[in-house]
Amino acid sequence: MIDFWTRVARPEDMDAIGALSDEAFGLAFNSQDESRLIRQLHADGDSLVSLVAENDKGIIGHIEFFRILIDGQPIGAGLGPMSAKPGLQKSGIGSYLVRTGLEELDMLGETIVFVLGHQNYYPRFGFEPGTAAPFTSPWSGPHFMAIRLAPGGPASGTLTYPRAFSG
Ligand SMILES: CC(C)(COP(=O)(O)OP(=O)(O)OC[C@H]1O[C@@H](n2cnc3c(N)ncnc32)[C@H](O)[C@@H]1OP(=O)(O)O)[C@@H](O)C(=O)NCCC(=O)NCCS
């Protein structure tokens, strides 16, 4: 177990978050699109919760949650991108960020969170394809999952992702 703490991301963290994201996604998928996505979500006011994990050397993890419209209403949330520093992965940083972020969204009154991601990773937090399936979205299939944080939210509807996802 490594020593780290989490906090809300600040505007001055953006360069470190971008560098971390480029490193983690670059290594995993040879992609640097995610840092652009994060910056644009923030610039457009579509970020809901943005958290970093930090140790005495700097930022070693990041998670982003953003607004999704359901039938045009601002009542949905999405998870992503998220990353943990290569070399420190598989030591609990990502899991801690997911759980902390979901608690934060619950406290903000959000009822449902969608994710498009690894089907071996997100189910451990309660995400499942069955919860996402009744919603119409650009995505479908086993990688498209959702978790219900509280009863009473929408059970179906059409999802509109933020502008950042079309760029
Ligand atoms: C995915 C990621 C954020 C997880 O963070 P982490 O701090 O390594 O995760 P944790 O330590 O909390 O959890 C480790 C577990 O996740 C699993 N895991 C990590 N990456 C995974 C992946 N790509 N697919 C499936 N499982 C994965 C590990 O096998 C491990 O499983 P175990 O607990 O059964 O041993 C990190 O690996 C990362 O930055 N990857 C590159 C970027 C990325 O893929 N982001 C997510 C896009 S959907």
The ligand as an ORCA input file, in Angstrom:
! r2SCAN-3c Opt
* xyz 0 1
  C      -7.353      2.004    -15.063
  C      -6.520      2.677    -13.989
  C      -6.990      4.107    -13.775
  C      -6.719      1.886    -12.682
  O      -6.032      2.551    -11.646
  P      -5.183      1.695    -10.585
  O      -4.780      2.632     -9.507
  O      -4.145      0.947    -11.306
  O      -6.313      0.684    -10.081
  P      -6.460     -0.015     -8.659
  O      -5.135     -0.216     -8.021
  O      -7.484      0.712     -7.879
  O      -7.108     -1.377     -9.091
  C      -6.273     -2.351     -9.621
  C      -7.141     -3.383    -10.265
  O      -7.628     -2.842    -11.489
  C      -7.308     -3.748    -12.511
  N      -7.068     -2.991    -13.726
  C      -6.225     -1.965    -13.907
  N      -6.234     -1.595    -15.202
  C      -7.137     -2.392    -15.804
  C      -7.586     -2.522    -17.129
  N      -7.095     -1.765    -18.113
  N      -8.541     -3.452    -17.401
  C      -9.021     -4.232    -16.427
  N      -8.602     -4.188    -15.165
  C      -7.681     -3.275    -14.874
  C      -6.086     -4.443    -12.047
  O      -5.927     -5.675    -12.693
  C      -6.374     -4.636    -10.573
  O      -7.241     -5.725    -10.402
  P      -7.249     -6.612     -9.057
  O      -7.650     -5.658     -7.949
  O      -8.283     -7.644     -9.342
  O      -5.857     -7.096     -8.915
  C      -5.001      2.680    -14.341
  O      -4.599      1.362    -14.567
  C      -4.662      3.531    -15.553
  O      -4.336      4.716    -15.427
  N      -4.702      2.924    -16.752
  C      -4.401      3.642    -17.985
  C      -5.500      4.607    -18.345
  C      -6.876      3.929    -18.349
  O      -7.043      2.828    -18.864
  N      -7.894      4.641    -17.782
  C      -9.232      4.120    -17.687
  C      -9.933      4.250    -18.975
  S     -11.521      3.475    -18.947
*
